Amino acid sequence: MKAENRADKAIDLFQLWGQELAERREIRDSQLNPADMVLNRPEEVDLLVRAWFYCGRSRDLYVALFHNMNKMPILKWLTTSPPVVIQGFLEFLPWYLLLYRPRPVELQFLVSLYREELSPWYSAIAESLSQEASHYLMSRTANPSLRQLLKAPAHTEAKELYGTVLNRLSENTLPGLYGDKNKCLLQALQMSSMCSRDIQNHPGTDHMLQVIETAEAIFEAGLVPDSMAILLEAYEDGVKKGRFKGLEAGNRLYKRWSRLLLKVAPAYAMLEHGPSAAAAYRSIHKRYFPLFPDHAPTYTSLGILERLQSDSPSGPAIVASLRLWLLQISRELNQEQQAWFDAEGMIRLGLMRQLVDSLKQAQPQQAFTLAMCALWVNRSFESGLNKQSCTWLMSLCQEMWAWVPSAIFFNARLWEQLSRYLDHGDRQAGDRLLSRMSELQGDDLQFELQHRPDLFKQRDRIWERNILAGAFLGVR
């Protein structure tokens, strides 16, 4: 009898485990904005931790936590959580506070959460608070240490933004797809400051156009999710205030929105949603930007990228989709259909490179996908790839990775296909980059940051700074 009870319990546990795996998968695949998640019980947070935290989506967990910090059970859960969770949450807060700009009352949890050993993280948080928020929190605490931290920052809107004093940005260059990322970020901060000052003087279309330009500058600095968040907020604000009334395809505001969404939304879908990027892209437009329909060639390209990244991509299906996509591009550009393929079925790399180079800044996701198609199709032919073509492809991948240090742009599978055609020096450089990406992960990255912080400040340590930035921003 006891043996039967044990067997029944084992079956019950197995069923519960299976149910949780299904729930985790459903959470990961869901298109629900983490900010909209309603959490009431610690068990619900535990499930999100298992669904998100351990698969590289800690940012989503922190967003959901932030918007539920007004509930005592959730706050208690966080105060008793492992150090890696609470410290990660506190590291996430400065950027999110500056992006989201919550009401001071929404930050009450910072008083309850504070402990002396957390003061290093609170210093950065205090720098990102508005004067109003700082004064509100000081009025809610008698803790002298916390009050001192809240008093310390000099809150000048034009001088300090995104937790960074403008004139303290690193003098080291940080190359990216759009030039020096530090300069792009500085431009974005200055534009954000201008938007904040001018909102009273220019509350209508002009201000919205300024916000869009700010979002684009942030995107070009490699902060793709932050750029998307600004666009979401700007769109919701525009709808609420009637700024889209009478919007037509030909007017300036419509063109500006359409062009930037074509740049940001597919890149966001590719980087944040991976295997379901095409569906996520269509959902973004349908749910969050219904006045701006999704772009058919972009949707096709994301579907192709999904197939290319699958474990067993179908050759005929990819080639058929690629031909459709190239036809869509030609029609959109009002060009005659080019002879993209030669008589053997290989892609003409000279033509493809011209198209990629013309698209890579305006539509980086499409440009990258075209390049990957060229690599995938031509590798099947004995003379399909050579040193020149693979050097170009490698340069493009490095340029994309320097912009956003995601494994999508550079990984072992991709490197294996390219490296055999490259010079010894290029192979060594690629091997070193792949090795550093593998070494500087998780606890190893934390160790280097704590014990060798100067490593990331050295002028020639561009890879390390990119890897660190990617880890801080939750790039996968």
Secondary structure, DSSP 8 states (H G I E B T S, - for coil): -HHHHHHHHHHHHHHHHHHHHHHHHHHHH----GGG----SHHHHHHHHHHHGGGT-HHHHHHHHHTTTTSHHHHHHHHTS-HHHHHHHHHHHHHHHHHH---GGGGTHHHHH--GGGHHHHHHHHHHS-HHHHHHHHTT---HHHHHHHHSS---TTTEETTEEGGGS-SS--EETTEEHHHHHHHHHHHHHHHHHHTTT--SHHHHHHHHHHHHHHHHTT-HHHHHHHHHHHHHHHHHTTTTTT--TTSHHHHHHHHHHHHHHHHHHHHHHGGGHHHHHHHIIIII-TTS---HHHHHHHHHHHHHTSSS--HHHHHHHHHHHHHHHHHHTT------B-TTS-B-HHHHHHHHHHHTTTSHHHHHHHHHHHHHHHTTSTTS--HHHHHHHHHHHHHHHHHS--TTTS-HHHHHHHHTTS-HHHHHHHHHHHHHHHHSSHHHHHHHHHH-GGGGGSTT-HHHHHHHHHHHHT--
